[in-house]
């Protein structure tokens, strides 16, 4: 059985429960290689449909990778959220720009002349 809470197995009870849950929440069952999965649907306009699709993708990522894979950028002043897709699970920054900015600041701190040298 899959560890994902969003995947229904071949068990007819699980499929029926997933179908009922989908009807109650406005979702639909999607057949994937891993089995049936609930996919969110809805939204009255393009922005609403995008919000539903993003929430569905976040729920799927949470079920597949766990809450430890979600983080907040460690760069100052950035506080963007990100999904850590690295193998080691050690991502600290949301993008390369924040990573480079923090690396440059650390380099400048290390190479700043000490007060005694002035």
N, CA, C and O atoms as CSV, one atom per row, in Angstrom:
chain,resi,resn,atom,element,x,y,z
A,1,UNK,N,N,0.843,-1.176,0.000
A,1,UNK,CA,C,0.000,0.000,0.000
A,1,UNK,C,C,0.892,1.244,0.000
A,1,UNK,O,O,1.927,1.269,0.666
A,2,UNK,N,N,0.495,2.257,-0.735
A,2,UNK,CA,C,1.281,3.477,-0.848
A,2,UNK,C,C,1.255,4.253,0.459
A,2,UNK,O,O,0.268,4.203,1.193
A,3,UNK,N,N,2.356,4.984,0.761
A,3,UNK,CA,C,2.391,5.782,1.972
A,3,UNK,C,C,1.597,7.070,1.811
A,3,UNK,O,O,1.307,7.743,2.800
A,4,UNK,N,N,1.244,7.421,0.584
A,4,UNK,CA,C,0.506,8.649,0.335
A,4,UNK,C,C,-0.936,8.508,0.810
A,4,UNK,O,O,-1.593,7.503,0.541
A,5,UNK,N,N,-1.416,9.517,1.512
A,5,UNK,CA,C,-2.801,9.472,1.978
A,5,UNK,C,C,-3.773,9.798,0.861
A,5,UNK,O,O,-4.982,9.629,1.014
A,6,UNK,N,N,-3.248,10.266,-0.264
A,6,UNK,CA,C,-4.118,10.656,-1.367
A,6,UNK,C,C,-4.263,9.564,-2.415
A,6,UNK,O,O,-4.882,9.792,-3.455
A,7,UNK,N,N,-3.712,8.397,-2.169
A,7,UNK,CA,C,-3.765,7.323,-3.146
A,7,UNK,C,C,-4.678,6.222,-2.632
A,7,UNK,O,O,-4.541,5.759,-1.500
A,8,UNK,N,N,-5.615,5.811,-3.485
A,8,UNK,CA,C,-6.497,4.694,-3.153
A,8,UNK,C,C,-5.896,3.422,-3.728
A,8,UNK,O,O,-5.404,3.432,-4.856
A,9,UNK,N,N,-5.925,2.355,-2.993
A,9,UNK,CA,C,-5.388,1.085,-3.479
A,9,UNK,C,C,-6.482,0.321,-4.204
A,9,UNK,O,O,-7.575,0.842,-4.428
A,10,UNK,N,N,-6.184,-0.905,-4.564
A,10,UNK,CA,C,-7.152,-1.741,-5.263
A,10,UNK,C,C,-8.306,-2.158,-4.359
A,10,UNK,O,O,-9.297,-2.708,-4.840
A,11,UNK,N,N,-8.194,-1.908,-3.074
A,11,UNK,CA,C,-9.247,-2.247,-2.130
A,11,UNK,C,C,-10.521,-1.477,-2.495
A,11,UNK,O,O,-10.503,-0.247,-2.523
A,12,UNK,N,N,-11.633,-2.186,-2.777
A,12,UNK,CA,C,-12.867,-1.491,-3.176
A,12,UNK,C,C,-13.374,-0.528,-2.104
A,12,UNK,O,O,-13.973,0.496,-2.431
A,13,UNK,N,N,-13.141,-0.843,-0.832
A,13,UNK,CA,C,-13.577,0.072,0.230
A,13,UNK,C,C,-12.843,1.399,0.125
A,13,UNK,O,O,-13.461,2.457,0.246
A,14,UNK,N,N,-11.510,1.358,-0.101
A,14,UNK,CA,C,-10.736,2.582,-0.235
A,14,UNK,C,C,-11.168,3.386,-1.451
A,14,UNK,O,O,-11.234,4.614,-1.394
A,15,UNK,N,N,-11.465,2.700,-2.555
A,15,UNK,CA,C,-11.918,3.397,-3.749
A,15,UNK,C,C,-13.267,4.069,-3.507
A,15,UNK,O,O,-13.477,5.206,-3.927
A,16,UNK,N,N,-14.174,3.377,-2.836
A,16,UNK,CA,C,-15.481,3.953,-2.535
A,16,UNK,C,C,-15.330,5.133,-1.579
A,16,UNK,O,O,-15.985,6.160,-1.758
A,17,UNK,N,N,-14.482,4.998,-0.573
A,17,UNK,CA,C,-14.259,6.102,0.364
A,17,UNK,C,C,-13.649,7.300,-0.355
A,17,UNK,O,O,-14.032,8.441,-0.094
A,18,UNK,N,N,-12.699,7.047,-1.262
A,18,UNK,CA,C,-12.090,8.141,-2.022
A,18,UNK,C,C,-13.118,8.808,-2.921
A,18,UNK,O,O,-13.104,10.028,-3.082
A,19,UNK,N,N,-14.003,8.023,-3.502
A,19,UNK,CA,C,-15.054,8.584,-4.371
A,19,UNK,C,C,-15.995,9.466,-3.556
A,19,UNK,O,O,-16.344,10.567,-3.984
A,20,UNK,N,N,-16.403,8.988,-2.390
A,20,UNK,CA,C,-17.300,9.771,-1.536
A,20,UNK,C,C,-16.611,11.048,-1.048
A,20,UNK,O,O,-17.229,12.112,-1.000
A,21,UNK,N,N,-15.342,10.940,-0.691
A,21,UNK,CA,C,-14.592,12.121,-0.259
A,21,UNK,C,C,-14.473,13.119,-1.400
A,21,UNK,O,O,-14.602,14.326,-1.192
A,22,UNK,N,N,-14.228,12.622,-2.596
A,22,UNK,CA,C,-14.132,13.486,-3.760
A,22,UNK,C,C,-15.426,14.219,-4.045
A,22,UNK,O,O,-15.414,15.407,-4.366
A,23,UNK,N,N,-16.540,13.517,-3.930
A,23,UNK,CA,C,-17.833,14.154,-4.157
A,23,UNK,C,C,-18.126,15.200,-3.088
A,23,UNK,O,O,-18.712,16.242,-3.381
A,24,UNK,N,N,-17.724,14.929,-1.864
A,24,UNK,CA,C,-17.996,15.862,-0.762
A,24,UNK,C,C,-17.127,17.118,-0.850
A,24,UNK,O,O,-17.543,18.190,-0.413
A,25,UNK,N,N,-15.939,16.993,-1.406
A,25,UNK,CA,C,-15.009,18.121,-1.420
A,25,UNK,C,C,-14.861,18.771,-2.790
A,25,UNK,O,O,-14.098,19.726,-2.931
A,26,UNK,N,N,-15.561,18.286,-3.791
A,26,UNK,CA,C,-15.438,18.851,-5.125
A,26,UNK,C,C,-14.184,18.392,-5.838
A,26,UNK,O,O,-13.663,19.102,-6.697
A,27,UNK,N,N,-13.689,17.203,-5.488
A,27,UNK,CA,C,-12.494,16.647,-6.123
A,27,UNK,C,C,-12.908,15.574,-7.112
A,27,UNK,O,O,-14.086,15.230,-7.216
A,28,UNK,N,N,-11.941,15.052,-7.831
A,28,UNK,CA,C,-12.216,13.941,-8.738
A,28,UNK,C,C,-11.099,12.915,-8.614
A,28,UNK,O,O,-9.978,13.240,-8.225
A,29,UNK,N,N,-11.424,11.667,-8.953
A,29,UNK,CA,C,-10.416,10.609,-8.937
A,29,UNK,C,C,-9.633,10.637,-10.237
A,29,UNK,O,O,-10.213,10.715,-11.321
A,30,UNK,N,N,-8.322,10.574,-10.125
A,30,UNK,CA,C,-7.444,10.560,-11.291
A,30,UNK,C,C,-6.637,9.273,-11.232
A,30,UNK,O,O,-6.083,8.921,-10.191
A,31,UNK,N,N,-6.577,8.573,-12.360
A,31,UNK,CA,C,-5.810,7.331,-12.421
A,31,UNK,C,C,-4.359,7.669,-12.715
A,31,UNK,O,O,-4.053,8.226,-13.770
A,32,UNK,N,N,-3.461,7.337,-11.791
A,32,UNK,CA,C,-2.027,7.574,-11.949
A,32,UNK,C,C,-1.313,6.230,-11.916
A,32,UNK,O,O,-1.922,5.227,-11.545
A,33,UNK,N,N,-0.030,6.182,-12.295
A,33,UNK,CA,C,0.706,4.915,-12.213
A,33,UNK,C,C,0.739,4.339,-10.797
A,33,UNK,O,O,0.848,3.125,-10.627
A,34,UNK,N,N,0.645,5.198,-9.781
A,34,UNK,CA,C,0.660,4.725,-8.394
A,34,UNK,C,C,-0.719,4.268,-7.928
A,34,UNK,O,O,-0.846,3.708,-6.838
A,35,UNK,N,N,-1.739,4.495,-8.725
A,35,UNK,CA,C,-3.104,4.139,-8.347
A,35,UNK,C,C,-4.009,5.346,-8.480
A,35,UNK,O,O,-3.628,6.367,-9.051
A,36,UNK,N,N,-5.189,5.218,-7.956
A,36,UNK,CA,C,-6.133,6.326,-8.013
A,36,UNK,C,C,-5.749,7.394,-7.005
A,36,UNK,O,O,-5.327,7.091,-5.889
A,37,UNK,N,N,-5.903,8.671,-7.419
A,37,UNK,CA,C,-5.564,9.789,-6.547
A,37,UNK,C,C,-6.648,10.839,-6.654
A,37,UNK,O,O,-7.202,11.072,-7.729
A,38,UNK,N,N,-6.946,11.474,-5.525
A,38,UNK,CA,C,-7.900,12.573,-5.547
A,38,UNK,C,C,-7.203,13.817,-6.081
A,38,UNK,O,O,-6.125,14.182,-5.614
A,39,UNK,N,N,-7.820,14.461,-7.056
A,39,UNK,CA,C,-7.294,15.712,-7.602
A,39,UNK,C,C,-8.348,16.785,-7.385
A,39,UNK,O,O,-9.527,16.583,-7.677
A,40,UNK,N,N,-7.917,17.909,-6.876
A,40,UNK,CA,C,-8.842,19.005,-6.600
A,40,UNK,C,C,-9.332,19.619,-7.900
A,40,UNK,O,O,-8.573,19.757,-8.859
A,41,UNK,N,N,-10.574,19.977,-7.923
A,41,UNK,CA,C,-11.170,20.683,-9.055
A,41,UNK,C,C,-11.969,21.850,-8.503
A,41,UNK,O,O,-12.231,21.911,-7.302
A,42,UNK,N,N,-12.346,22.751,-9.345
A,42,UNK,CA,C,-13.185,23.863,-8.898
A,42,UNK,C,C,-12.565,25.188,-9.218
A,42,UNK,O,O,-11.589,25.274,-9.962
A,43,UNK,N,N,-13.136,26.216,-8.654
A,43,UNK,CA,C,-12.717,27.573,-8.933
A,43,UNK,C,C,-13.626,28.182,-9.978
A,43,UNK,O,O,-13.890,27.571,-11.014
A,44,UNK,N,N,-14.105,29.379,-9.712
A,44,UNK,CA,C,-15.045,30.017,-10.629
A,44,UNK,C,C,-14.360,30.731,-11.780
A,44,UNK,O,O,-14.959,30.909,-12.841
A,45,UNK,N,N,-13.119,31.140,-11.588
A,45,UNK,CA,C,-12.386,31.837,-12.633
A,45,UNK,C,C,-10.974,31.258,-12.706
A,45,UNK,O,O,-10.649,30.309,-11.993
A,46,UNK,N,N,-10.148,31.828,-13.561
A,46,UNK,CA,C,-8.785,31.299,-13.750
A,46,UNK,C,C,-7.970,31.356,-12.471
A,46,UNK,O,O,-7.217,30.428,-12.176
A,47,UNK,N,N,-8.108,32.435,-11.707
A,47,UNK,CA,C,-7.355,32.561,-10.457
A,47,UNK,C,C,-7.820,31.516,-9.447
A,47,UNK,O,O,-7.001,30.921,-8.746
A,48,UNK,N,N,-9.121,31.292,-9.370
A,48,UNK,CA,C,-9.657,30.274,-8.462
A,48,UNK,C,C,-9.201,28.880,-8.838
A,48,UNK,O,O,-8.860,28.078,-7.969
A,49,UNK,N,N,-9.192,28.584,-10.145
A,49,UNK,CA,C,-8.725,27.265,-10.593
A,49,UNK,C,C,-7.236,27.091,-10.309
A,49,UNK,O,O,-6.792,26.001,-9.949
A,50,UNK,N,N,-6.460,28.176,-10.472
A,50,UNK,CA,C,-5.035,28.114,-10.157
A,50,UNK,C,C,-4.824,27.872,-8.670
A,50,UNK,O,O,-3.971,27.071,-8.289
A,51,UNK,N,N,-5.588,28.551,-7.832
A,51,UNK,CA,C,-5.463,28.360,-6.386
A,51,UNK,C,C,-5.793,26.921,-5.996
A,51,UNK,O,O,-5.119,26.338,-5.148
A,52,UNK,N,N,-6.813,26.355,-6.602
A,52,UNK,CA,C,-7.179,24.965,-6.308
A,52,UNK,C,C,-6.082,24.018,-6.784
A,52,UNK,O,O,-5.733,23.070,-6.081
A,53,UNK,N,N,-5.537,24.269,-7.971
A,53,UNK,CA,C,-4.463,23.409,-8.497
A,53,UNK,C,C,-3.210,23.489,-7.618
A,53,UNK,O,O,-2.567,22.470,-7.370
A,54,UNK,N,N,-2.860,24.687,-7.148
A,54,UNK,CA,C,-1.699,24.840,-6.267
A,54,UNK,C,C,-1.911,24.147,-4.928
A,54,UNK,O,O,-1.003,23.499,-4.407
A,55,UNK,N,N,-3.102,24.282,-4.376
A,55,UNK,CA,C,-3.400,23.605,-3.108
A,55,UNK,C,C,-3.324,22.093,-3.284
A,55,UNK,O,O,-2.836,21.387,-2.403
A,56,UNK,N,N,-3.805,21.599,-4.417
A,56,UNK,CA,C,-3.736,20.166,-4.694
A,56,UNK,C,C,-2.279,19.715,-4.814
A,56,UNK,O,O,-1.906,18.673,-4.275
A,57,UNK,N,N,-1.457,20.493,-5.516
A,57,UNK,CA,C,-0.047,20.132,-5.666
A,57,UNK,C,C,0.677,20.159,-4.321
A,57,UNK,O,O,1.514,19.298,-4.052
A,58,UNK,N,N,0.360,21.139,-3.478
A,58,UNK,CA,C,0.983,21.206,-2.148
A,58,UNK,C,C,0.562,20.021,-1.286
A,58,UNK,O,O,1.382,19.459,-0.559
A,59,UNK,N,N,-0.699,19.643,-1.362
A,59,UNK,CA,C,-1.162,18.493,-0.582
A,59,UNK,C,C,-0.479,17.218,-1.054
A,59,UNK,O,O,-0.114,16.368,-0.242
A,60,UNK,N,N,-0.307,17.084,-2.351
A,60,UNK,CA,C,0.359,15.893,-2.888
A,60,UNK,C,C,1.836,15.869,-2.470
A,60,UNK,O,O,2.358,14.817,-2.103
A,61,UNK,N,N,2.506,17.020,-2.525
A,61,UNK,CA,C,3.915,17.096,-2.100
A,61,UNK,C,C,4.049,16.807,-0.614
A,61,UNK,O,O,5.004,16.157,-0.188
A,62,UNK,N,N,3.105,17.281,0.169
A,62,UNK,CA,C,3.122,17.031,1.609
A,62,UNK,C,C,2.952,15.548,1.892
A,62,UNK,O,O,3.636,14.990,2.750
A,63,UNK,N,N,2.041,14.915,1.173
A,63,UNK,CA,C,1.809,13.481,1.380
A,63,UNK,C,C,3.006,12.656,0.907
A,63,UNK,O,O,3.347,11.649,1.526
A,64,UNK,N,N,3.636,13.072,-0.172
A,64,UNK,CA,C,4.744,12.294,-0.730
A,64,UNK,C,C,6.053,12.502,0.030
A,64,UNK,O,O,6.798,11.546,0.247
A,65,UNK,N,N,6.344,13.752,0.439
A,65,UNK,CA,C,7.645,14.030,1.033
A,65,UNK,C,C,7.626,14.370,2.508
A,65,UNK,O,O,8.669,14.323,3.161
A,66,UNK,N,N,6.479,14.707,3.045
A,66,UNK,CA,C,6.383,15.069,4.450
A,66,UNK,C,C,6.564,16.556,4.664
A,66,UNK,O,O,7.024,17.276,3.777
A,67,UNK,N,N,6.203,16.999,5.831
A,67,UNK,CA,C,6.248,18.423,6.167
A,67,UNK,C,C,7.676,18.953,6.259
A,67,UNK,O,O,7.893,20.159,6.145
A,68,UNK,N,N,8.649,18.071,6.463
A,68,UNK,CA,C,10.043,18.514,6.564
A,68,UNK,C,C,10.565,19.098,5.258
A,68,UNK,O,O,11.568,19.811,5.264
A,69,UNK,N,N,9.917,18.814,4.160
A,69,UNK,CA,C,10.368,19.294,2.850
A,69,UNK,C,C,9.889,20.716,2.542
A,69,UNK,O,O,10.321,21.304,1.550
A,70,UNK,N,N,9.018,21.270,3.362
A,70,UNK,CA,C,8.573,22.649,3.201
A,70,UNK,C,C,9.418,23.529,4.101
A,70,UNK,O,O,9.711,23.153,5.235
A,71,UNK,N,N,9.815,24.699,3.611
A,71,UNK,CA,C,10.640,25.572,4.422
A,71,UNK,C,C,10.444,27.031,4.072
A,71,UNK,O,O,9.740,27.374,3.122
A,72,UNK,N,N,11.077,27.877,4.855
A,72,UNK,CA,C,11.071,29.319,4.633
A,72,UNK,C,C,12.510,29.745,4.365
A,72,UNK,O,O,13.434,29.287,5.037
A,73,UNK,N,N,12.692,30.605,3.399
A,73,UNK,CA,C,14.026,31.057,2.983
A,73,UNK,C,C,14.782,31.655,4.168
A,73,UNK,O,O,14.225,32.442,4.934
A,74,UNK,N,N,16.049,31.278,4.312
A,74,UNK,CA,C,16.882,31.751,5.416
A,74,UNK,C,C,17.571,33.077,5.100
A,74,UNK,O,O,18.245,33.638,5.964
A,75,UNK,N,N,17.412,33.587,3.877
A,75,UNK,CA,C,18.046,34.850,3.498
A,75,UNK,C,C,17.294,36.011,4.127
A,75,UNK,O,O,16.079,35.965,4.323
A,76,UNK,N,N,18.057,37.054,4.438
A,76,UNK,CA,C,17.451,38.240,5.038
A,76,UNK,C,C,17.315,39.289,3.953
A,76,UNK,O,O,18.331,39.561,3.314
A,77,UNK,N,N,16.230,39.883,3.683
A,77,UNK,CA,C,14.931,39.910,4.344
A,77,UNK,C,C,13.921,38.958,3.723
A,77,UNK,O,O,12.753,38.993,4.110
A,78,UNK,N,N,14.311,38.112,2.783
A,78,UNK,CA,C,13.380,37.220,2.083
A,78,UNK,C,C,12.731,36.235,3.057
A,78,UNK,O,O,13.401,35.695,3.938
A,79,UNK,N,N,11.473,36.012,2.903
A,79,UNK,CA,C,10.755,35.018,3.705
A,79,UNK,C,C,9.854,34.172,2.812
A,79,UNK,O,O,8.760,33.778,3.217
A,80,UNK,N,N,10.321,33.896,1.594
A,80,UNK,CA,C,9.557,33.077,0.656
A,80,UNK,C,C,9.506,31.633,1.144
A,80,UNK,O,O,10.431,31.153,1.800
A,81,UNK,N,N,8.430,30.960,0.821
A,81,UNK,CA,C,8.304,29.532,1.125
A,81,UNK,C,C,8.839,28.739,-0.063
A,81,UNK,O,O,8.781,29.200,-1.203
A,82,UNK,N,N,9.358,27.550,0.210
A,82,UNK,CA,C,9.863,26.702,-0.864
A,82,UNK,C,C,9.620,25.238,-0.518
A,82,UNK,O,O,9.375,24.888,0.636
A,83,UNK,N,N,9.693,24.396,-1.538
A,83,UNK,CA,C,9.623,22.949,-1.382
A,83,UNK,C,C,11.013,22.412,-1.671
A,83,UNK,O,O,11.518,22.557,-2.784
A,84,UNK,N,N,11.630,21.799,-0.684
A,84,UNK,CA,C,12.981,21.258,-0.810
A,84,UNK,C,C,12.940,19.990,-1.650
A,84,UNK,O,O,12.388,18.973,-1.229
A,85,UNK,N,N,13.529,20.057,-2.846
A,85,UNK,CA,C,13.560,18.896,-3.729
A,85,UNK,C,C,14.950,18.282,-3.817
A,85,UNK,O,O,15.202,17.437,-4.676
A,86,UNK,N,N,15.860,18.702,-2.931
A,86,UNK,CA,C,17.207,18.139,-2.953
A,86,UNK,C,C,17.200,16.731,-2.367
A,86,UNK,O,O,16.328,16.377,-1.574
A,87,UNK,N,N,18.171,15.950,-2.766
A,87,UNK,CA,C,18.255,14.573,-2.273
A,87,UNK,C,C,18.506,14.539,-0.770
A,87,UNK,O,O,17.903,13.739,-0.055
A,88,UNK,N,N,19.393,15.404,-0.293
A,88,UNK,CA,C,19.762,15.395,1.119
A,88,UNK,C,C,18.790,16.128,2.025
A,88,UNK,O,O,18.867,15.997,3.247
A,89,UNK,N,N,17.879,16.895,1.450
A,89,UNK,CA,C,16.907,17.622,2.261
A,89,UNK,C,C,17.521,18.750,3.072
A,89,UNK,O,O,17.078,19.022,4.189
A,90,UNK,N,N,18.545,19.417,2.519
A,90,UNK,CA,C,19.251,20.454,3.277
A,90,UNK,C,C,19.142,21.841,2.638
A,90,UNK,O,O,19.966,22.712,2.917
A,91,UNK,N,N,18.158,22.051,1.805
A,91,UNK,CA,C,17.996,23.349,1.154
A,91,UNK,C,C,17.684,24.418,2.190
A,91,UNK,O,O,16.900,24.181,3.109
A,92,UNK,N,N,18.302,25.617,2.047
A,92,UNK,CA,C,18.081,26.703,3.002
A,92,UNK,C,C,17.468,27.934,2.351
A,92,UNK,O,O,16.848,28.754,3.028
A,93,UNK,N,N,17.642,28.067,1.030
A,93,UNK,CA,C,17.201,29.276,0.346
A,93,UNK,C,C,16.177,28.930,-0.726
A,93,UNK,O,O,16.155,27.817,-1.252
A,94,UNK,N,N,15.328,29.909,-1.039
A,94,UNK,CA,C,14.255,29.676,-2.005
A,94,UNK,C,C,14.760,29.653,-3.444
A,94,UNK,O,O,14.160,28.997,-4.295
A,95,UNK,N,N,15.853,30.358,-3.727
A,95,UNK,CA,C,16.351,30.451,-5.100
A,95,UNK,C,C,17.854,30.738,-5.090
A,95,UNK,O,O,18.445,30.995,-4.040
A,96,UNK,N,N,18.453,30.690,-6.270
A,96,UNK,CA,C,19.892,30.948,-6.381
A,96,UNK,C,C,20.238,32.397,-6.054
A,96,UNK,O,O,21.323,32.671,-5.541
A,97,UNK,N,N,19.337,33.320,-6.342
A,97,UNK,CA,C,19.590,34.726,-6.038
A,97,UNK,C,C,19.802,34.923,-4.538
A,97,UNK,O,O,20.758,35.581,-4.129
A,98,UNK,N,N,18.918,34.359,-3.717
A,98,UNK,CA,C,19.077,34.474,-2.262
A,98,UNK,C,C,20.341,33.761,-1.797
A,98,UNK,O,O,21.054,34.268,-0.931
A,99,UNK,N,N,20.623,32.599,-2.358
A,99,UNK,CA,C,21.831,31.857,-2.001
A,99,UNK,C,C,23.070,32.683,-2.325
A,99,UNK,O,O,23.967,32.799,-1.490
A,100,UNK,N,N,23.133,33.258,-3.526
A,100,UNK,CA,C,24.294,34.059,-3.924
A,100,UNK,C,C,24.424,35.318,-3.075
A,100,UNK,O,O,25.532,35.698,-2.696
A,101,UNK,N,N,23.307,35.965,-2.775
A,101,UNK,CA,C,23.347,37.181,-1.968
A,101,UNK,C,C,23.895,36.894,-0.574
A,101,UNK,O,O,24.705,37.666,-0.059
A,102,UNK,N,N,23.466,35.798,0.041
A,102,UNK,CA,C,23.949,35.446,1.371
A,102,UNK,C,C,25.411,35.007,1.332
A,102,UNK,O,O,26.162,35.306,2.260
A,103,UNK,N,N,25.832,34.303,0.276
A,103,UNK,CA,C,27.235,33.893,0.145
A,103,UNK,C,C,28.131,35.121,-0.020
A,103,UNK,O,O,29.219,35.170,0.554
A,104,UNK,N,N,27.686,36.113,-0.799
A,104,UNK,CA,C,28.473,37.333,-0.978
A,104,UNK,C,C,28.579,38.112,0.330
A,104,UNK,O,O,29.637,38.659,0.640
A,105,UNK,N,N,27.487,38.166,1.102
A,105,UNK,CA,C,27.527,38.866,2.391
A,105,UNK,C,C,28.472,38.160,3.354
A,105,UNK,O,O,29.201,38.824,4.091
A,106,UNK,N,N,28.477,36.844,3.364
A,106,UNK,CA,C,29.389,36.094,4.234
A,106,UNK,C,C,30.837,36.326,3.810
A,106,UNK,O,O,31.716,36.454,4.662
A,107,UNK,N,N,31.092,36.382,2.505
A,107,UNK,CA,C,32.446,36.647,2.008
A,107,UNK,C,C,32.906,38.035,2.450
A,107,UNK,O,O,34.036,38.201,2.909
A,108,UNK,N,N,32.042,39.019,2.313
A,108,UNK,CA,C,32.412,40.385,2.730
A,108,UNK,C,C,32.684,40.452,4.232
A,108,UNK,O,O,33.595,41.160,4.661
A,109,UNK,N,N,31.907,39.724,5.033
A,109,UNK,CA,C,32.148,39.699,6.489
A,109,UNK,C,C,33.501,39.077,6.804
A,109,UNK,O,O,34.230,39.578,7.661
A,110,UNK,N,N,33.840,37.996,6.124
A,110,UNK,CA,C,35.114,37.320,6.388
A,110,UNK,C,C,36.308,38.152,5.965
A,110,UNK,O,O,37.369,38.054,6.581
A,111,UNK,N,N,36.166,38.970,4.930
A,111,UNK,CA,C,37.286,39.737,4.395
A,111,UNK,C,C,37.252,41.196,4.792
A,111,UNK,O,O,37.998,42.000,4.233
A,112,UNK,N,N,36.419,41.555,5.729
A,112,UNK,CA,C,36.368,42.926,6.224
A,112,UNK,C,C,37.594,43.153,7.105
A,112,UNK,O,O,37.932,42.302,7.928
A,113,UNK,N,N,38.258,44.294,6.937
A,113,UNK,CA,C,39.430,44.569,7.798
A,113,UNK,C,C,39.005,44.693,9.255
A,113,UNK,O,O,37.976,45.294,9.563
A,114,UNK,N,N,39.782,44.136,10.123
A,114,UNK,CA,C,39.457,44.214,11.548
A,114,UNK,C,C,39.689,45.619,12.047
A,114,UNK,O,O,40.464,46.352,11.433
A,115,UNK,N,N,39.049,46.037,13.140
A,115,UNK,CA,C,39.229,47.400,13.673
A,115,UNK,C,C,40.671,47.685,14.071
A,115,UNK,O,O,41.093,48.841,14.032
A,116,UNK,N,N,41.437,46.671,14.452
A,116,UNK,CA,C,42.832,46.870,14.863
A,116,UNK,C,C,43.720,47.261,13.687
A,116,UNK,O,O,44.736,47.930,13.870
A,117,UNK,N,N,43.337,46.844,12.471
A,117,UNK,CA,C,44.140,47.155,11.294
A,117,UNK,C,C,43.917,48.586,10.807
A,117,UNK,O,O,44.741,49.108,10.055
A,118,UNK,N,N,42.846,49.219,11.208
A,118,UNK,CA,C,42.522,50.577,10.716
A,118,UNK,C,C,43.330,51.639,11.369
A,118,UNK,O,O,43.167,52.819,11.058
